[in-house]
Structure formats: structure tokens, C-alpha cells
Amino acid sequence: MDISNTQEVKVFDLELNQKRKNTYTGKVSSFEGKDNDGDNKYSSWFANFVGDAFEKAANLKNTDTITLLRAKIENQYNKDSKMRYVTITIFDFEKVERKHTEE
């Protein structure tokens, strides 16, 4: 699946991937709406930041919010664990700057 529309996600646990050249690896979380009880519902994904996103990811901090501009969802098989993992490969994003208001 290819993500071409804008989608906001929060970034967590971002680190330079030692096994893949020019790749940052981490997790992203997206808001999916409310469940039947009215509670917020989120989805979490493993994420690889490559291409233009690799350079930009170096400046991200834990819990920063970004808007995905170009990304792809993949279902990858890990030979070592013999399991499949859904991951997002992020090619480009913009950091969302939140303005703090004082009350």
C-alpha cells in the first residue's frame, strides 16, 4: 500500500539503523478515531526513515509529530524470527510545529 496523502503520526524510539545504510528506525503512532466507548484509538507501526526522510529524521526528538508526505506500508518477513512485521517506510515528511498557548 502506498501513502500519498498527508497523515500525522507521533515518532518514538528513533535510532540510526546499524544494519541498513542511510536508515533511521523507530516507531510511529497514528490516531484512528474513537472506539465504541468514546476512548481515543491509536495504531502503532515500526518505521524506517529513508531518502529525504533520513536526513530530516536526524533532527527529530521522541514524541515529535510529523506529517507523512510520501510513505509505503510493507509486510516484511523476518527470516531469523520466522515472523511477518508490518512496517512503514517513510520517504519524506514535514515536522509539525505546535504553538503553545498560555492560559
C-alpha positions, 0 to 999 in steps of 0.5 A: 500500500502506498501513502500519498496523502498527508497523515500525522503520526507521533515518532518514538524510539528513533535510532540510526539503523546499524544494519541498513545504510542511510536508515533511521528506525523507530516507531510511529503512532497514528490516531484512528478515531474513537472506539465504541466507548468514546476512548481515543484509538491509536495504531502503532507501526515500526518505521524506517526513515529513508531518502529525504526522510533520513536526513530530516529524521536526524533532527527529530526528538521522541514524541515529535509529530510529523506529517507523512508526505510520501510513505509505503506500508510493507509486510516484511518477513523476518527470516531469523524470527520466522515472523511477518512485521508490518512496517512503514517506510517513510520517504519524506515528511514535514515536522509539525510545529505546535504553538503553545498557548498560555492560559 
